């Protein structure tokens, strides 16, 4: 079961079954699920970080296992890009239906040299069809999150600026997330200059989106709706009942498999599962460098 089921699915199912079940006190249930998570992680042979955080007024502390271990962020770094976009919309400097010409020429943070992305290795070929033509910020954001389009991500980062995205991350108290550059900057990757995150950093951002603190109430509502339209649902959503809505973002590269979600159960919660070293995980997101 460990080798054939994505770790986020297993842990989401565990949280659902144990914490939502009758009988034990909340404290006892939390202790039980923590012990079981540790057991599953031990069997996997992988490095795993987990945060389960109940949401809403009066929510108690949940579970935090190795919450500050740093991982390659993979596509989870697209969450702060989305947040920054909506904050610009709130500020009135952009509108969702404004357009930008799609380019496939970007510059390495190492030496400024140009690089391009390949449609054959991206998760979404549709944005490539718009190269040289205008595309709305709304459509780019939708592609970035729901099908994890790397090209849409880089177009947005080029417009918004990685440094400004990171400043917003810091302002929201999510310093574990580090947005350094666009996607597929191979020269930077080879030098170890990659986007990084911790489970705590991702959880903080999702909690801020849920609470309406990441941007305006209208904008955070839009962000939650986009996250709910995620197309890669073999991770956390597969571990919760089908009638429970999940808004989430996956991230996958070689031996890295993450999923970070807002789970809209009767008692909503954030669940973040980050793994490193599992070679047989089912793919739950778009790989990139």
N, C-alpha and C positions, 0 to 999 in steps of 0.2 A: 504493500500500500504506500509506503513512504517513497519508493522509487518511481511509482507510476502515477502518483497524484501530486499536483503542484502544492508546494508547502503553504501558500496563502489559502488554498482551498481547504486543506486539512485544518488549519488553525481557525479559519472562519467557521467551519462546521463545529469545531470544538467549543468556540465561544458561544455559538448559537445554542448548542445542546446543553452545555453545563450552566452557563450564566442565566439562560432563559428558563431553565427547568425548575420544578417545585422542590420543596423540601428544605435544603440548607439555607443558612443565612447568606447574605451577600458576601460577607467576609470569608465564610467557609467555601463558597463557590469559587471566589477569586483565588483562594489558595489552591483549590483542587485543579482549576484550569491552568494555573501557573506551573504546578508540578507536572501536569500532563504535557504542556508545551515543552518544558525542559526535557522530558523523556523523549518526545518525538524529535526534537532538535538533536539530541544525543544520537539517536538511531540514524539520522540523516547523514551524519558525518560532515555537515556543512556549517558554516558560520552564519548564524541567524540572529536578527534583531527583531523584536516585536513590541509594538505599543497597542494596547487596547485602552481607549479612553472614553468613558461614558460622556454624553453631551447633555446640555440643557441646565437649567437652574438647579443648584444643589447637587450636581453630579459629583460623585466621589472619585478619588483617584482610582485608576484602573490597574493595568499591568504594564510594566516597563522593563523589558529584558534587553540588556545591552543597548540602551536607547541612544548612546552617544558614540557608538562605533561608526567610523566613516566608511562609506561605500562610494563607488562610482555611481553617480545619480542616474545614469542612463536616461530614459525618457521621462522620469519623474520630474526633471528640471523644467518641464514644460508647464507645470502648475504655476510657478512664480512668473513665467512669461505671460500667462493668461491674466494673472492678478495685476501685473503692471499695465497691461493693455487696458483693462477695465478702469484702473485708477486714472489713466490718461483720459478715458471717456468721461469719467466723473469730473475731471478738471476742465473739460470742455476743449481740450487741445486736439482731440480726435473724436470722430463719430464712428460707430460700428459699421455703418454703411458707406463710410468714406472708402475710397479705393487706393491701391498702390500697385504700380507695375511690378509684376513678378519677375525677379531676376534669379539666375542660377550662377552668379559669380559672387564669391565671398572671399574674405581675406584672413589668412592665418594670423593668430595673435603672436606667433613666434617671430615672423619676419615680414608680415604684410603681403606675402605672396598669395596669388589667387588660387582658389580651388573651387571645384564644382561638385555637385551631388549627382548620383546616378539613380534614375528612376527604377532600374532593375534591382537595386538593393534597398530602396525605400519601401515603406509599407503602403504608400498611396501614390499611384501614378497620375491621379486626376490633376493635382496642382501643377504638374509638369506640362500639362496641356495648355496651361495659362501663361507659360513663360513668354515674356514680351507683351503681355496684355494686362489690363488692370483687373484686380481681384479685391473684393471687400475685406476689411479686417474681420468682419463677422465670419465670412467663409474660411479665411485663413485660420482663425482661432478654432473653428469647428473641426477643420482637418487636422490641426496640430494635436488636439486632445482626443477626438473620437477615433481617428485612424492613425494617430501618432506620426503625421507627416513631418519628416525632417526638413523638407524644403519650405513648407509653411512656417516652421519654427525659425529657420534661419532668416527668412524674409522679415519676420516680426522682430527678432533680436536685432537685426541690422537697423530697423526703424527705431526701436525703443532704447537700445543700448544696453549691453550686458552690465555695465557699471551701475546704471540707474535701476535695473532690475534687482541687482544685488542690494542696493541701498534700500529698496522697498522691503526686501527679505529681512534685512537687519532691523528696519523700523517696526516690523511685525514680530520681532523677537525670535526669529527662526534662523539664528546664526549657523546652525548645523548645515543648512543648505547653502551651497556656494555655486553661483552661476558665473562662470568665468568666460565662457565663449559659446559660439554656435556649435552645431552638430557636425561631425565628420571632418573636423580640422585635424587631419592625420599627423601633421608635424607637431602640433601641440600634444596630441595623444601620445606620440612616441617619446615626448619629453616629460610625460607624467603630468601635463597641464590639462586636467579634466574637470568637468563639473562634478561636484561631490555633494553628498547629503548624509544625514543621519536619520534614523527613524523619528527622533524627537523633532528635527527640523521639519520633516514632512507633516507630522502630526500637528504641529503648531500652525502650519499654513492651512491645513484642512479645517482645523477648529476655528480659525479666523474666518474662513469662508462660510462655514455653517452659522457662526454667531453674527454674521453681518459686519465684521470688523475689518476684513481685508480690503473692503471698498464700501460703496454705498449699499443699502439694503437691496435696491433694484439690481445693482451690478453683481452682488454676491448671489442673488437669486438666479441671475442668468448663468453665472459660473456653475452653480449646482446643477442646473438643467443640462448644461453641456457635459459635465462629468457623468451624468446619468445616461447620456447617449453613447458612452464608450462602447466600441465594437469588440474589443478583446476582453472576453468575459470568462475565460477559463481559470481565473485566479479566485479572488475573494467572492465574486458573485456566485460562483459554482458551489460555494460552501454554505450559502444561506438559503432559506426558503424562497421559492420562485416568486412569491407574492411580496417579497421585501425589496424595495428599491435600493439600489446601490449606485453611488456616484464615485468614480475612481479613476486613477491613472496608473498604468503599468509602466515597467521599464525593464528591458532585457538586453544584455550583451553576453558574451561568452562567459558561462558559469556565474552570471549575475541575473537574478530574477527577483523583481520587486513588485509589490502591489500596495497601493495606499488608497484607502476608501473611507467615505462617509456611508454608514449603513443605516438606513431609515427604518429601523425596527421599531416596535412599540416603545422601547427605550433606546433611542438612537445612540450610536457610538462611532468613533473613528477607530479603524483598525489599519495598522501599517505593518507589513511583513517584508523584511529585506533579507535576501539570502546571497551568500557567496560560496561557490564551490560545489553546487549541485549540478552534476553533468547531465542528469536524466530528467530535469524539470521539463514539463510541457511548456512550450512558448506561451507567454502571457503578454507580450508586448513587442514593440519594434526594437530590434537591435541597432545600436549605433555606437560610434566612438566619441 
